[in-house]
C-alpha cells in the first residue's frame, strides 16, 4: 500500500504525522503502524467547529494508546480567506515542531482526490506544469522532507479501510457543504469525475508525470543557497525556480534579460541579489555579494572554471569549491 520509495524515506529519520483525525490521516495512522513505521503526531484545533474539541481529545487518546508523542496547537484565525490562513497556520506549526524536535520527515495524508482537486483548481487559475502537479510523494523542504504515502489511493478506499475495521474517525461537516472553494470543486467536479473515470485519470497522471520528469529543469541543490542548473532548453525556468528558493521572484522582464544574457554566454546579476554565473554546460546560481578575495582563492576558482560573478559569495561563505568541480 506504501511505495518502497516512501518506506525508504521514512526509515531514514524521525517522522511527524500531520493529524486531523479525519478519514485520510486516521487511515494513514493505522497504515503506517501496520507497516512498522515509527512516528509522532501533530494536530491543530482551528476552533471553528464544536466537534474539534472531541477530535483533539480522541487524538490524544490514540497517541497515548500507541505510545506516541502528540503536539497540539489551538488557533483563532481572522480574515476572509480562511482556507489559506488555516493551511498556513498548520504548516507553520508543523515546521516549528519539525525543527524544534529534529523530525526529518513531515508525513501528509493527501490522497488521489486531493491531487486531482489541486490539479483542477490550478487549471482554473491558469498554471504551468510545475504548479499543476504540485503534489508528489517526496518533496524536499529546507529543514525536512514532505512525505505523501497515499497519493495513489482514493478517499473512499481509505474510508472503507477504516469502516471494515470499525476504526474511529471524524467527518468535518463543513467539507460537505460546498461553501469553501476546495469543497465546492470536490463536490461539483472532481469527485463525480473520478467516480466515473478514476482508472483513466490515474493512468493519465502516470503518463504526465513521466513527461514532466523529462521537461523539468535539471537542478542540483548544493546547499540552501547554491544551485547548479543544467544549461539546456529549460535553463531559464530552472534559474527562476532557484531564485524563488532564494526569495526572489523574477519578473517577465528579468527572465527576458536572463535569456538574452545566457544566449550571449554572459553572467548576470538579477534584482541586485542573485548571481547567475554562466559556465557553458551549467549555470551557477547563488546570492550576489562583493568581497576582497586572496590570490590563492582566486587562482583555485579560476582553475576550477567557476563563474567569476559567484566567487565572492563562495569565498565569503567558506564553501569548499572543490565540490563544484564535477560541474565546471
N, C-alpha and C positions, 0 to 999 in steps of 0.2 A: 504493500500500500504506500510505503515511503520509498523514494528512489535511493539508490546507493550513493549518489552524489550528496544528497541531503544527510543521509545517515553518516557518511564520512565526515561531513562538516560538523555535525552535532556531537561526534565522538572526539572532536579535537579541542574542546574547551567547555567552560561553564555556560549553561543555557538559561535564558529567561523567556517564559511564555507570556505573551500579551493576552491576558484573560478577560473575558466578559461574562462567562457562564451562559452565553447563548449557544445555539446549536453548534456553530463552527468550532469555537475554542474549547467547548466541553468535549466534543468528539475528538479533537486533536489531543486533548489531555490524555484520554484513555488510549488512543492510538500510540502516542509517544511512550506511555507507560508500558504498554504491551510489547513495544519494540525494544524496551530496555534502556531508553534514553533518559538520562538524568536531567532534571530541570526544576526551576522555581517559578513562581507566579508573580505577576503584577496586574493590578486591576484599578480602574479609575471610576469613581462614582460621580456622574455629572449632575446629580440632584435635580433631574427634571421629571423623574417618574417615582411614584411612591414605592414601586416594586424594587427599585435599585438597591434599597437597604437590605432586602431579603437576599438579593443576588450576591452582595458583598459578604454577608454573614454565611451564606451557603458556600461561597468560595473559600472562606477561612476554614470552615469545617472540612471541606475537601482537602485543602492543603495539610491540615493537621492529621487527617486520616492517613494520608500518603507520605507524611514526614517531609513536607516541603516548606520552604520559606515562602511567605507571601507579603508583597508590598502593596499598600493601599493608599490612594490619594483621593481626597474629596475636593471637587472644584465647583464653582458657581460662575458660569460664563455669561458675559454680557455681549451685546452686539447683534446685528441682524443675521450674519452668516454663521448659524450655529454649527452646521456640519464641519465647516472649515476650522472654526475655533476649537471645536471638540477634538478633531483629529490632531491639531497642533498641540493641544494640551496633553493628549495621550502620548504623543511621540516625544514631547519634551520630558515628561515624567519617565518614560521607558529609557530614554537616552541617559537621563540623570542616574537612574538605578544601575544601568549597564556600566557606566563609567565609575561610579562610586564603589561598586562591589565586584568589578572586573569580570562581568559577563561578556563573553566573546561573541555570543550569538543571541539575537533577539528573534524569537520564533513567532510568526504571524499566522493566523488561521484563515487567510484569504483562500477561497476556493474558486472553481472554474466560473461559477456565476458572477463572482466579484470581478474576475478578469474580463469577462465579456461585457459586464456593465461599464467598467472603466473604458474599454475599447469604444463602446457606443458614445459615452459621454465626451471622450476626447475627439471622436469623429464629429460630434455635433459642434464642438468648439472650433474645429479647424486645427489639425495637429499633424506633425511629421511622424516618421516611422518610429523613432525612439519614444515619443510620447504615447503613441497608440498602444505600444507594448510595454507599458510601464511596470508590469509585474513579472518578475522572474523568480525561479526557485531560490537562487542565491544572489545576493546583491551586497557588495562591499560598501560600507559607510566608513566615516572617518575613524570611529572608535570601536566598531563592532560590525558583524555581518547581519543582514536581514535574511531570514530563512523562512520560506513558504512551502511547507511539505504537501499542501492539499490542492495545488493548482490543477490537478488532473481529475478532481472529484467534484461532482455536483452537490449542492447543498442538500437536496432531497436524499442523496445517498448517505450523507452524514447523519441526517435526522433518522433515517431508517436504522442506521448502525446503533444509535442511542436507544430508539424505541424497542428494537429487538432484544436489547439487554436490560431494558427497564432502568436506564440511567437518567438521572435528573438533569434537566436543563431549563432555561428560561426563554420565553419569547418576548422580544421587545415589540409591544403592540404598535408603537409609532411607525415601525417598518412596514406595517400592513395598511397604513392609511394613505400612502402616496403623497403626503404633503411636502416632504423633503425631496430635493431634486433626485437624489440617488434612488430612493424608494419609488419615486414616480417612474424613472427609467426601468427599474426592475419589474414593477408590476405591469407596466403597459407595453414594454418592448422586449427586454432581454429574457425574462422568464418564459413568456409564451413562445418566443422564437426557439429557445433551447429545448423546450418540451417537444417541439416538432422536429428540430434539425440538429440536435446535440452532436451526434456522431460526425456529421459533415462539418460542423463548426470546429470541433476538436481536431479533425484532420486538417482543416484549413489553417488553424493556428500552428500546427506542426510544420506545415509547408512554409508558412510565412516566417516562422522562427528560423528555419534553415536559411531562407533568403536573407533575413535580417543579419545573420551572422556574417554573410558574405558582404553585405552592403555597409555594415557599421564601420566607422573609422577604427584603425588599429592603434590603440593607445596602451602604452606601458606606464604604469604609475610607479615611479621610483621612490617617491615619498609623498607626504601630504601636499607638497608644493612643487614637485618636479615631475614633469610629464614628457614622455618621448612619443611623438606621433609619427606614424609612417607617412612618408610623402607620396601619397597616391591620389586618386581622384576624390577621396573623401577627406583630404587633409584639412580643408577649411572647417568642415564640421567637427573634425577631431580637435582642432585648436579651440574652437568655440566651446566644446564640452569641457576641455581642460580649463579654460578661462572661467567657466561657471563654477568649477570647484575652487577656483581662487577668488570667488566672489566678485567677478567682473562679468557683466552682461554686455556682449558686443552688439552694437547697432548694425544695421544693414550697411551703412557707410563704412564702418570699421571692417566688416567682413569683406567688402569690396576692396578696401585698401590692403587688407591682408592678402587676398587673392592676387592682386596686382604685384605686390612685393615678392611673393613666393614665385610668381611667374618669371620675375626678373632675377630670381635666385638671390634675393637680399633679405636681411633680417629686418624686424620692425618692432617698435615699442607701441603697445596699444593702451590707450587711456592713461598713459604715464605710469602704468602699474605692471603690465605684463610684457615680459621679454620673449619674443618669438624668434628663435635662432635658426637660420637656415643652414642645413648641413647635408645637402644632396639627398640621400635616401631617407633621412629622418629630420624631424623638426623638434627642437628642444624648447619647451615652454616652462618658464619659471617666473617668479616675481622679478620686477626690474629694480635694480639699485646701482649705485656707483660706489666704487671703493678703490683705494690705492692698493695694488697687489704687488707682492715681492717678485723679483725677476724669476726666481726658481719656479714659482707657481705659474706665472705667465708662460714660461717655456714648456712646462709639463702640459698645460692646457692646449698650447699650440701643437705640440707633438700628437696629442690625442685628437686633434682637429675639432675641439669643442667650439661652438659659435662664440665669437668674442662678446656678443651682447649679453650672454648669460654668465660670463666668467666671474664678474664681480659678486653676483649673488652666490655662486657656488663657493667662492673663496670666503665670503663673509659668514656663511653657514657652516664652514668647515667640512664640506661634502668630500667624500672620498671619490674623486673624479675618475679614478681607475674603473669604478663600477659602471661608468658610462661608455667605456671604450668599445664594448661589443657593438654599439650603435654607430659610432663615429670613427 
